[in-house]
Amino acid sequence: MSSVISRRNAAAALVASIAATATDGAYLTLIRSQDVTAPHPAVVPFVVVYIAGVAVAGVASVVLILREQQGTAKTVLMAAATGSAALGFLAIFSIGLGLLITAGLFGMAAYGMAPTASRMPQLIAALGALGFLIAGFTVTGVFWGS
């Protein structure tokens, strides 16, 4: 893969990580400004940690891209994009737009990479990000009246 394409993909992933971090900060600011007691107190810490995990995955993908480990980087990018998009959809009326933009940037970075022999690791990583989000909301009591 050419170094120009690698740098462009790494830049998109880095911008997405910065966007995720900014969205995380905006979420904390929004929650503090509302000054209300959450019906499920564990939700806010879970969402903050989940978004931080998306940002860390983006930074990890930048390192992997720069080390020319394209297959692993693409897998990490797909997980970050899926996790960001899923939470963005659920939070569309508060921080969702920022997360959807982040997901688009991660997707753009992944799409710009060369195709891999197997897409199974990317699918498993994406499903893992969705599963972790669903499990987190289930444990915190958001889903199914827990």
C-alpha positions in Angstrom: 0.0 0.0 0.0 1.4 3.4 -0.9 2.5 5.7 1.9 0.2 8.4 0.7 -2.9 6.2 1.1 -1.6 4.9 4.5 -1.1 8.5 5.8 -4.6 9.5 4.5 -6.2 6.5 6.3 -4.2 7.1 9.4 -5.3 10.8 9.4 -8.9 9.9 9.0 -8.7 7.5 11.9 -6.9 10.1 14.0 -9.5 12.7 13.3 -12.2 10.2 14.1 -10.5 9.5 17.5 -10.4 13.2 18.2 -14.1 13.5 17.3 -14.9 10.6 19.6 -13.0 12.3 22.4 -14.7 15.6 21.8 -18.1 13.9 21.7 -17.3 12.2 25.0 -16.5 15.6 26.5 -19.6 17.1 25.1 -21.7 14.2 26.6 -20.2 14.8 30.1 -20.9 18.5 29.7 -24.4 17.9 28.6 -25.1 15.5 31.5 -23.6 17.9 34.1 -25.6 20.8 32.7 -28.9 19.0 33.1 -28.3 18.6 36.8 -30.8 15.7 37.2 -30.6 12.3 38.8 -30.4 9.6 36.2 -33.0 6.8 36.5 -30.2 4.3 35.8 -27.0 5.7 37.5 -24.6 3.3 35.8 -25.6 4.4 32.3 -23.5 7.6 32.2 -20.2 5.9 33.3 -20.8 3.1 30.8 -21.4 5.5 27.9 -18.4 7.5 28.8 -16.2 4.4 29.0 -17.7 3.0 25.7 -17.0 6.2 23.8 -13.5 6.4 25.3 -13.0 2.8 24.1 -14.0 3.8 20.6 -11.4 6.6 20.7 -8.7 4.3 22.0 -9.5 1.8 19.2 -9.1 4.6 16.7 -5.7 5.5 18.1 -4.7 1.8 18.0 -5.7 1.6 14.4 -3.5 4.6 13.6 -0.6 2.8 15.1 -1.4 -0.4 13.2 -1.7 1.5 9.9 1.6 3.2 10.4 3.2 -0.2 11.2 1.6 -1.5 7.9 -0.6 -4.1 9.6 -3.5 -3.3 7.4 -5.7 -6.4 8.1 -5.7 -5.9 11.8 -6.1 -2.1 11.5 -9.1 -2.6 9.2 -10.7 -5.0 11.8 -10.2 -2.5 14.6 -11.6 0.3 12.4 -14.7 -1.7 11.6 -15.3 -2.4 15.3 -14.9 1.3 16.1 -17.2 2.4 13.3 -19.9 -0.1 14.2 -19.8 0.8 17.9 -19.9 4.5 17.2 -22.7 4.1 14.7 -24.8 2.0 17.0 -24.5 4.3 20.0 -25.0 7.3 17.7 -28.2 5.8 16.5 -29.4 5.2 20.1 -28.4 8.7 21.2 -29.5 10.6 18.2 -31.3 13.2 20.2 -28.3 14.2 22.3 -24.8 13.2 21.1 -25.8 10.9 18.3 -24.8 13.2 15.4 -21.2 13.5 16.7 -21.0 9.7 17.0 -22.4 9.2 13.5 -19.8 11.6 12.1 -17.2 9.7 14.0 -18.5 6.4 12.6 -18.3 7.8 9.1 -14.7 8.9 9.5 -13.8 5.4 10.8 -15.6 3.8 7.9 -13.9 6.1 5.5 -10.5 5.1 6.9 -11.4 1.4 6.7 -12.9 1.7 3.2 -9.7 3.3 1.9 -7.7 0.3 2.8 -6.9 -2.6 0.5 -9.4 -5.5 0.6 -8.4 -8.4 3.0 -8.6 -12.1 2.2 -11.2 -12.8 4.9 -13.8 -10.4 6.1 -14.7 -12.8 9.0 -12.5 -11.0 11.6 -14.1 -7.7 10.7 -17.6 -9.1 11.0 -16.8 -10.7 14.4 -15.2 -7.4 15.6 -18.3 -5.4 14.5 -20.7 -7.9 16.2 -18.5 -7.8 19.3 -18.9 -4.0 19.5 -22.6 -4.3 19.1 -22.8 -7.1 21.7 -20.7 -5.1 24.2 -23.1 -2.2 23.8 -26.2 -4.3 24.2 -24.7 -6.1 27.2 -23.6 -2.8 28.8 -27.1 -1.4 28.5 -28.7 -4.6 29.8 -26.4 -4.7 32.8 -27.0 -1.0 33.6 -30.7 -1.6 33.5 -31.7 0.3 30.4 -33.1 -2.5 28.3 -36.0 -4.7 29.2 -37.0 -2.9 32.4 -34.1 -4.3 34.4 
